[in-house]
Amino acid sequence: MSLLDEILVYNEKFVEEEEYEKYKAGKLPEKRMVVLSCMDTRLVELLPKSMNFKNGDAKVIKTAGAVVSHPFGSAMRSIMVAVYELNADEVFVVGHHDCGMSSINSEKMVGKMKDRGITEETIETVENSGIHLENWLRGFDSVEESVKNSVEIIRNHPLLPANIPVHGLVISPETGKLDKVVDGYEFLK
């Protein structure tokens, strides 16, 4: 059975047994917060539990490394939607120790693309279109510095209200322990 079929078979039972009832929540976040975190699988359940929020409490945005790579990219757009349309009053950027983005090598990744059938011509076309793959695929050396950088991009965004605190945290994917990197309240004084 394919993964898709497995999911659909499970989903049919999930709906028939009304399992969705325990996950019902409103559209607006109860805790009025938006969290930008990494897409690491270890954080799927650990992050909300460690931050004491449940389904319906927060808007959660996931990117590789919890990175805002462009001030007008999709991650920032999602944060703006959370603030202006979904009543989020605080932003949390949560990176994590042992993040795969700290070991990303853009040259090796381009090599893996080629190994999986992306042609050199396609790579050249992308790069000749103004996309510098080395920068676009860049990782980071320090998760703390990466979190600070994303916080700065968000906090200094010209369209974000000045009264929105933007916090930076780093979580242990093993224990859920949170380390404060940026206290967003300090910038509101």
C-alpha positions as CSV (number, residue, x, y, z in Angstrom):
1,M,0.0,0.0,0.0
2,S,1.3,3.4,-0.9
3,L,1.8,6.1,1.8
4,L,-1.1,8.1,0.2
5,D,-3.4,5.1,0.4
6,E,-2.4,4.4,3.9
7,I,-3.2,8.0,4.9
8,L,-6.6,8.0,3.2
9,V,-7.6,4.6,4.7
10,Y,-6.6,6.0,8.2
11,N,-8.4,9.2,7.5
12,E,-11.7,7.5,6.6
13,K,-11.7,5.7,10.0
14,F,-10.6,9.0,11.7
15,V,-13.7,10.8,10.3
16,E,-16.1,7.9,10.8
17,E,-15.1,7.6,14.5
18,E,-15.3,11.4,14.9
19,E,-11.8,11.6,16.2
20,Y,-11.6,15.2,15.0
21,E,-13.9,16.3,17.9
22,K,-11.0,16.5,20.3
23,Y,-9.1,18.8,18.0
24,K,-11.8,21.4,17.3
25,A,-10.6,24.9,17.8
26,G,-11.4,28.4,16.7
27,K,-9.7,30.1,13.8
28,L,-8.2,32.8,16.0
29,P,-5.3,31.8,18.4
30,E,-6.5,31.7,22.0
31,K,-3.1,32.8,23.3
32,R,-2.8,35.5,20.5
33,M,0.6,34.3,19.5
34,V,2.4,33.3,16.3
35,V,5.3,30.9,16.5
36,L,7.9,30.5,13.8
37,S,9.7,27.2,14.4
38,C,11.8,24.7,12.5
39,M,10.2,21.9,10.6
40,D,12.3,19.3,12.5
41,T,10.1,16.3,13.2
42,R,11.3,16.2,16.8
43,L,9.4,19.4,17.5
44,V,6.0,18.5,16.2
45,E,4.6,17.5,19.6
46,L,7.5,18.6,21.8
47,L,7.4,22.3,21.0
48,P,3.7,23.0,21.8
49,K,4.0,20.9,25.0
50,S,7.2,22.7,26.1
51,M,5.6,26.1,25.5
52,N,2.3,25.2,27.1
53,F,0.1,25.7,24.1
54,K,-2.4,23.3,22.6
55,N,-4.4,23.1,19.4
56,G,-6.1,26.4,18.9
57,D,-3.7,28.5,21.1
58,A,-1.2,29.6,18.5
59,K,-0.5,30.1,14.9
60,V,2.5,28.0,14.0
61,I,4.7,28.6,11.0
62,K,7.4,26.1,10.1
63,T,10.5,26.8,8.0
64,A,13.8,25.1,7.6
65,G,15.8,26.3,10.7
66,A,13.0,28.7,11.8
67,V,14.6,31.2,9.4
68,V,13.1,34.3,7.9
69,S,15.2,34.3,4.7
70,H,13.5,37.3,3.1
71,P,11.6,40.2,4.7
72,F,8.9,39.9,2.0
73,G,8.9,36.1,1.7
74,S,6.2,33.7,2.6
75,A,7.2,33.3,6.3
76,M,7.0,37.0,6.8
77,R,3.7,37.2,5.0
78,S,2.3,34.5,7.2
79,I,3.4,36.4,10.3
80,M,1.7,39.5,9.0
81,V,-1.5,37.6,8.4
82,A,-1.4,36.2,11.9
83,V,-0.9,39.7,13.3
84,Y,-3.4,41.6,11.2
85,E,-6.1,39.0,10.4
86,L,-5.8,36.5,13.2
87,N,-5.2,38.7,16.3
88,A,-1.7,37.6,17.2
89,D,-0.1,40.1,19.5
90,E,3.3,38.4,20.0
91,V,5.8,36.6,17.8
92,F,8.1,33.8,19.0
93,V,11.0,32.6,16.8
94,V,12.1,29.2,18.1
95,G,15.2,27.6,16.7
96,H,16.7,24.4,18.1
97,H,19.9,22.8,19.0
98,D,21.3,20.1,16.7
99,C,19.5,21.8,13.7
100,G,20.1,20.3,10.3
101,M,20.5,23.8,8.9
102,S,23.7,24.2,10.8
103,S,25.3,21.5,8.6
104,I,23.8,22.4,5.3
105,N,26.4,22.6,2.5
106,S,24.8,24.3,-0.5
107,E,27.3,22.9,-3.0
108,K,26.6,19.4,-1.8
109,M,22.8,20.0,-1.9
110,V,23.1,21.2,-5.5
111,G,25.0,18.0,-6.2
112,K,22.2,16.0,-4.6
113,M,19.8,17.8,-6.9
114,K,21.8,16.8,-9.9
115,D,21.9,13.2,-8.6
116,R,18.1,13.2,-8.5
117,G,17.7,14.4,-12.1
118,I,17.9,18.2,-12.0
119,T,20.0,19.2,-15.0
120,E,22.9,21.5,-15.1
121,E,21.0,23.6,-17.6
122,T,18.2,24.0,-15.0
123,I,20.7,25.0,-12.3
124,E,22.2,27.5,-14.7
125,T,18.8,28.9,-15.7
126,V,17.9,29.4,-12.0
127,E,21.2,31.1,-11.2
128,N,21.0,33.3,-14.4
129,S,17.6,34.4,-13.2
130,G,19.1,36.1,-10.2
131,I,18.7,33.2,-7.7
132,H,22.1,32.6,-6.1
133,L,21.7,29.0,-4.9
134,E,24.6,29.2,-2.6
135,N,22.9,32.1,-0.6
136,W,19.4,30.7,-1.0
137,L,20.4,27.3,0.4
138,R,22.7,28.7,3.0
139,G,22.6,27.3,6.6
140,F,24.0,28.8,9.7
141,D,26.8,28.3,12.2
142,S,25.1,29.4,15.3
143,V,21.4,28.7,16.1
144,E,21.4,31.6,18.6
145,E,22.7,34.0,15.9
146,S,20.2,32.7,13.4
147,V,17.3,33.3,15.8
148,K,18.6,36.8,16.6
149,N,18.8,37.5,12.8
150,S,15.2,36.3,12.2
151,V,14.0,38.3,15.2
152,E,15.7,41.4,13.8
153,I,14.1,40.9,10.4
154,I,10.7,40.6,11.9
155,R,11.0,43.3,14.5
156,N,12.4,45.8,12.0
157,H,9.9,45.1,9.3
158,P,8.3,48.3,8.1
159,L,4.8,46.8,8.2
160,L,4.9,45.3,11.7
161,P,3.4,47.5,14.5
162,A,6.0,48.7,17.0
163,N,4.0,47.4,19.9
164,I,4.4,43.7,18.9
165,P,7.1,42.0,20.9
166,V,9.2,39.6,18.9
167,H,10.9,37.0,21.1
168,G,13.7,34.6,20.3
169,L,14.1,31.1,21.9
170,V,16.2,28.0,21.3
171,I,14.7,24.7,22.3
172,S,16.5,21.4,23.1
173,P,14.9,18.7,20.8
174,E,15.8,16.2,23.4
175,T,14.3,17.7,26.6
176,G,12.1,20.6,25.4
177,K,14.2,23.1,27.6
178,L,13.8,26.6,26.3
179,D,16.7,29.1,26.3
180,K,15.9,32.8,25.9
181,V,17.9,34.5,23.2
182,V,15.8,37.7,22.8
183,D,13.2,39.1,25.2
184,G,11.0,41.0,22.9
185,Y,9.5,43.0,25.8
186,E,12.8,44.8,26.2
187,F,12.5,46.5,22.9
188,L,9.0,47.9,23.8
189,K,10.3,50.1,26.6
